Every structure is written in C-alpha cells, then in structure tokens.
C-alpha cells in the first residue's frame, strides 16, 4: 500500500451537480452548512440593504447577496454581500468590485486566509471582513495588486470609489438594532 497522499480536485461542472451549499476554491470543495446563525444573516441583510439603497441611482451597479460567482474552471465562491458593476448574464462570472464576508466560527480561516488571497488575486477592489462578535470590520483595498489594510471600522462611514459609482457605507448601520 502506498504512503502517498491523495487529494481529489473538482471543477465548476462538478459543483453544479452537487446538492446542498458548497464553495469550490482551486478545485477544493468547502461545505457551507449548517446554514448561518441568525446574527450572521441579520448583519448580511443590513449590509445588502445599505448597498442596495446606495446604488439606487447607479443602474450599472448591483448589490448582490449569497450568489455563486464563477471565477475560473475550478473556483466558485458565494460571498455574503457584494457589488458588481456590470450587467450579469445568467451566471456571475467576473469578480465583484466590493465584497463583504461575515465571519462565523466555521468560516473564519477561509475568509481571513483563503478568500483574502483569492479576492486579491482576482482583483476585487475592496474586501471587508466583518466580525459580528466584536462589532468590527477589517477593510482592505487593492493597491498595485496587493491588499492594503485601510483600517478597522465600527461606527465610521467609508466612501467606496468603484469603476461605475461611488457609495458611502455607514458601518454603524449594520450593528444598530431598532
């Protein structure tokens, strides 16, 4: 018997046939279950709601939630919230310009390491990693092909300059409960 390690790689064709919620990153499959906890969904909704309202007057840009983005033959991810500045086909197949990932205990390493590197490589202009427990978001901007940390945000408003629009995002809004 061989001592060689075996690792099976998958493609987007395989991904389309799977039941349940999965992401595919560089051919490796990652389960997205169980479904996110209430606070994760609540914060994701608050982010998407604010993005959608900000983009109301920019028809070329769209706020999108939990939708598969096919980045290559072996990579399909599902960001929590994102902004695309193009008219999508049936399938999203270009990198978003802005991505928000809400961290949960099961997704922390994937969001902080694997997706950080992936979004950087794919040219996502802004990446926000949101931490519900600490009411904080780490925001990164792509500068000359590398992410540079802008700052940690809790109560501040940040202006995002995207290719087809500019929007102001109030981080305090995502924590506020009425």
C-alpha positions in Angstrom: 0.0 0.0 0.0 1.3 3.4 -0.9 2.0 6.2 1.6 1.2 8.9 -1.0 -1.5 11.4 0.0 -4.4 11.7 -2.3 -6.4 14.9 -2.9 -9.3 15.0 -5.4 -9.8 18.2 -7.3 -13.2 19.3 -8.7 -14.4 21.7 -11.4 -17.4 24.1 -11.8 -19.1 21.3 -13.7 -18.9 19.0 -10.7 -20.0 21.9 -8.5 -23.2 22.4 -10.5 -24.2 18.8 -9.8 -23.8 18.9 -6.0 -26.8 19.2 -3.7 -26.5 21.4 -0.7 -24.4 24.5 -0.3 -20.8 24.3 -1.4 -18.0 26.6 -2.5 -15.2 25.4 -4.8 -11.8 27.1 -4.4 -8.9 26.0 -6.5 -10.5 22.6 -7.0 -11.1 22.0 -3.3 -14.7 21.6 -2.0 -15.9 23.5 1.1 -19.2 22.8 2.7 -21.3 25.8 3.7 -23.5 24.1 6.2 -25.1 24.3 8.6 -26.9 27.5 7.5 -25.6 30.7 9.0 -26.7 31.7 12.5 -29.3 34.5 13.0 -26.7 37.2 13.7 -24.8 36.3 10.5 -27.9 36.6 8.4 -29.1 39.8 10.2 -25.8 41.6 9.5 -25.6 40.3 5.9 -29.1 41.7 5.4 -28.2 45.1 6.9 -25.1 45.3 4.6 -27.0 44.3 1.5 -29.9 46.7 2.3 -27.5 49.6 2.7 -25.6 48.7 -0.5 -28.8 48.4 -2.5 -30.1 51.8 -1.3 -26.8 53.4 -2.1 -26.8 52.0 -5.6 -30.4 53.0 -6.4 -29.2 55.8 -8.8 -26.5 53.8 -10.4 -28.2 51.3 -12.8 -24.9 49.8 -13.9 -24.0 48.6 -10.4 -25.9 46.0 -8.4 -25.9 44.8 -4.8 -26.0 41.0 -4.7 -26.3 38.6 -1.8 -25.3 35.0 -1.5 -25.0 34.3 -5.2 -22.4 32.0 -6.7 -19.6 33.7 -8.6 -17.6 31.5 -11.0 -14.1 32.9 -11.1 -12.5 30.1 -13.0 -12.9 26.5 -14.1 -12.1 25.3 -10.6 -13.3 28.2 -8.4 -16.9 29.1 -7.5 -17.5 31.2 -4.3 -20.6 32.7 -2.7 -19.8 36.0 -0.9 -22.3 37.1 1.7 -22.7 40.5 0.1 -21.1 42.1 -2.9 -21.3 44.9 -5.5 -20.9 44.2 -9.2 -20.6 47.0 -11.8 -21.7 45.1 -15.0 -24.8 43.6 -16.4 -24.7 40.0 -15.4 -25.6 37.0 -17.5 -27.4 34.1 -16.1 -24.3 33.3 -14.1 -21.9 35.8 -12.4 -18.6 35.1 -13.9 -16.5 38.1 -13.1 -15.0 39.2 -9.8 -17.1 41.7 -7.8 -15.6 45.1 -7.1 -16.6 45.1 -3.4 -17.1 42.0 -1.2 -18.3 41.7 2.4 -17.8 38.4 4.2 -19.4 38.0 7.6 -17.2 35.8 9.8 -18.7 32.8 11.6 -16.7 30.3 13.7 -16.7 27.8 10.8 -15.7 30.3 8.2 -13.1 32.5 9.9 -9.9 30.9 8.5 -11.5 30.6 5.0 -12.5 34.3 5.0 -9.2 35.6 6.5 -6.7 33.5 4.6 -8.1 31.6 1.6 -10.7 34.1 0.3 -8.4 37.0 1.2 -5.8 35.6 -1.2 -8.4 34.6 -3.8 -10.1 38.0 -3.9 -6.7 39.7 -4.0 -5.6 37.6 -7.0 -8.9 38.0 -8.8 -8.8 41.8 -8.5 -11.6 42.6 -6.0 -11.0 46.3 -5.3 -12.4 46.3 -1.7 -12.7 43.4 0.7 -14.4 43.8 4.1 -14.2 41.0 6.7 -17.0 41.6 9.2 -16.8 40.3 12.8 -20.2 40.2 14.5 -19.0 39.4 18.0 -16.7 42.5 18.2 -18.8 44.8 16.0 -15.8 45.4 13.8 -15.0 45.2 10.1 -11.5 45.0 8.7 -11.4 46.8 5.3 -8.8 46.2 2.6 -8.2 48.0 -0.7 -6.4 46.5 -3.6 -3.3 48.7 -4.4 -0.9 47.6 -7.2 -2.2 44.0 -7.0 -1.9 43.6 -3.2 -4.4 44.3 -0.4 -3.5 47.2 1.9 -5.5 47.4 5.1 -7.4 50.7 5.3 -8.5 50.3 8.9 -10.9 48.6 11.3 -14.3 50.1 11.3 -17.2 50.1 13.8 -19.0 53.4 13.7 -17.4 55.2 10.7 -18.6 55.9 7.2 -16.4 55.0 4.3 -16.5 56.1 0.7 -16.0 53.4 -1.9 -14.9 54.5 -5.3 -15.9 51.8 -7.8 -15.5 51.8 -11.5 -19.0 53.0 -12.3 -20.2 54.5 -9.0 -19.2 55.9 -5.6 -21.0 55.0 -2.5 -20.8 55.9 1.2 -21.2 53.0 3.6 -22.1 53.6 7.3 -20.6 50.7 9.3 -22.6 51.7 12.4 -25.8 50.9 10.5 -25.0 47.2 10.4 -24.8 46.9 14.2 -27.8 49.1 15.0 -31.0 47.4 16.2 -34.2 49.4 16.3 
